[in-house]
Amino acid sequence: MTEKEEYAQVLDYLPYGYPMSNDGRMSSIAQAIGIKTLALLELVPRKGITLESKEKVYIGSDKRDKIYFIKGRLPREKLTETAKIQLREFVEELVGEQEKLFVDFFNNAQAINTRLHRIELLPGFGQKHTKEIMVAREEKPFESFEDIRKRVKNVPDPRKAIEKRILEELLERQRFNLFVK
């Protein structure tokens, strides 16, 4: 069963819909990201409702006060420039707030196959860093991003690498997704 999204954060609100859309109807639309699944979504607000960037809206199965319906997944090529900027900020906040979850990724990540390890998919992390991380985590699990940086010499900033990877998964097609469902 797929996890149901309860809340989304508005990345951009287009009160008159998409410019250049040729469906003839002027309906407002919000570009948003699911808080749990990191799914990019198009939301249609209720009549008379104005949404703000960064606003958290309820999209669960109970009565929604601001969102009329979820139009569907937002294709990455339709993201507005404003939405892309908001997306970067959202990802930075998410990684900061859920540091433990992402540090656990370094503690528990396994190989994808005999040639490729999940950690190697992070920008700046190659086989050498991956081996060093695996040796260090055998001694004792990492407790924070700072702990990773102290114990593994010359490693790229783990927090920035995770942020970059999440953005890559959201904005470009990836062969393997680590964080985005």
C-alpha positions in Angstrom: 0.0 0.0 0.0 1.4 3.4 -0.9 1.7 6.0 1.8 -1.1 8.6 1.6 -0.1 12.2 1.7 -1.8 14.3 4.4 -0.1 17.7 3.8 1.6 19.5 1.0 3.6 22.7 1.0 2.7 25.3 -1.7 5.7 26.0 -3.9 3.9 28.5 -6.2 0.4 29.7 -6.6 -0.9 30.7 -10.0 -4.2 32.6 -9.5 -5.0 32.6 -13.2 -3.6 29.1 -14.0 -0.8 28.5 -16.4 0.1 31.3 -18.8 -0.2 30.0 -22.4 -2.4 27.1 -21.4 -4.9 26.5 -24.2 -7.7 24.8 -22.4 -9.7 28.0 -22.4 -10.6 27.9 -18.7 -8.9 30.2 -16.2 -8.7 28.1 -13.1 -6.2 28.8 -10.4 -3.6 26.2 -9.6 -1.0 25.6 -6.9 2.3 23.8 -7.5 3.1 21.9 -4.3 5.2 19.2 -2.8 4.0 16.4 -0.5 5.6 16.7 2.9 6.1 12.9 3.4 6.5 11.4 0.0 8.1 14.5 -1.7 5.7 14.0 -4.6 5.3 17.1 -6.8 1.6 17.9 -7.0 -0.8 20.2 -8.8 -3.6 21.3 -6.5 -6.8 23.2 -7.4 -7.8 25.5 -4.6 -11.4 26.1 -3.5 -13.2 29.1 -5.1 -12.3 32.3 -3.4 -9.2 30.9 -1.7 -5.8 32.5 -2.2 -2.7 30.5 -1.3 0.8 31.7 -0.3 4.2 30.2 -1.2 5.5 28.1 1.7 1.9 27.6 3.0 1.2 24.1 4.4 -2.2 22.8 3.2 -4.2 19.8 4.1 -4.7 17.3 1.2 -5.7 14.2 3.1 -8.9 12.3 2.7 -11.0 14.2 5.3 -12.7 17.6 4.5 -10.2 20.0 3.0 -10.6 23.6 3.9 -8.5 25.2 1.1 -7.9 22.6 -1.5 -10.8 21.6 -3.8 -9.0 18.6 -5.4 -5.6 17.2 -6.3 -5.3 17.5 -10.0 -2.4 15.0 -10.1 1.3 14.8 -10.2 3.1 17.9 -11.4 5.4 17.1 -14.3 8.9 18.5 -13.5 9.1 20.4 -16.7 6.0 22.4 -15.7 7.7 23.7 -12.5 7.8 27.5 -12.5 11.0 29.3 -11.6 9.4 30.5 -8.3 8.5 26.9 -7.5 12.1 25.8 -8.2 13.4 28.4 -5.7 10.8 27.4 -3.1 11.7 23.7 -3.7 15.4 24.3 -2.9 14.4 26.1 0.4 11.9 23.3 1.2 14.6 20.6 0.7 17.1 22.5 2.8 14.6 22.9 5.7 13.5 19.2 5.4 17.1 17.9 5.6 17.8 20.2 8.5 14.7 19.2 10.4 15.1 15.4 9.7 18.8 15.2 10.1 18.5 11.9 12.1 16.7 10.3 9.2 19.4 11.2 6.7 22.2 10.3 9.1 20.6 6.9 9.4 20.8 6.7 5.6 24.6 6.8 6.0 24.4 4.3 8.8 22.2 1.8 7.0 22.6 2.3 3.3 23.3 -1.0 1.4 24.7 -1.8 -2.0 22.3 -1.6 -4.9 24.2 -4.3 -6.8 27.8 -5.7 -6.8 29.1 -2.6 -8.6 27.2 0.2 -7.0 26.5 1.3 -3.5 23.6 3.7 -2.5 26.1 6.2 -0.9 27.9 6.5 -4.3 24.8 8.0 -5.8 25.3 11.1 -3.6 27.0 13.9 -5.5 30.7 14.0 -4.7 30.8 10.5 -3.0 32.8 7.9 -4.9 34.0 4.4 -4.0 36.7 5.8 -1.7 34.4 7.9 0.4 31.9 5.1 0.5 34.5 2.6 1.8 35.6 5.1 4.4 32.0 5.6 5.6 31.4 1.9 5.8 34.5 1.4 7.9 33.7 4.3 10.2 30.1 3.2 10.7 31.2 -0.4 11.6 33.2 1.1 14.6 30.2 3.2 15.7 27.0 4.5 14.0 27.1 8.2 13.0 25.2 10.6 15.2 25.0 13.7 13.0 26.3 15.2 9.8 29.0 16.9 11.8 30.0 13.4 13.2 30.3 12.1 9.6 32.6 15.0 8.7 34.8 14.6 11.7 35.2 10.9 11.4 35.6 10.6 7.6 38.4 12.8 6.3 37.9 15.0 3.2 34.3 13.8 2.8 32.0 16.2 0.9 29.4 18.0 3.1 26.9 15.2 3.8 24.0 17.5 4.3 24.7 19.4 1.1 25.1 16.1 -0.8 21.7 14.9 0.4 20.0 18.2 -0.5 21.6 18.1 -3.9 20.5 14.4 -4.5 16.9 15.1 -3.4 16.8 18.1 -5.9 18.3 15.9 -8.6 15.6 13.3 -8.0 12.9 15.9 -8.1 14.1 17.8 -11.1 15.7 15.2 -13.4 15.0 11.6 -14.1 17.2 9.2 -12.1 18.0 5.6 -12.7 17.7 5.0 -8.9 15.9 7.2 -6.4 17.1 7.2 -2.8 14.7 9.7 -1.2 11.9 10.6 -3.6 9.1 8.0 -3.9 
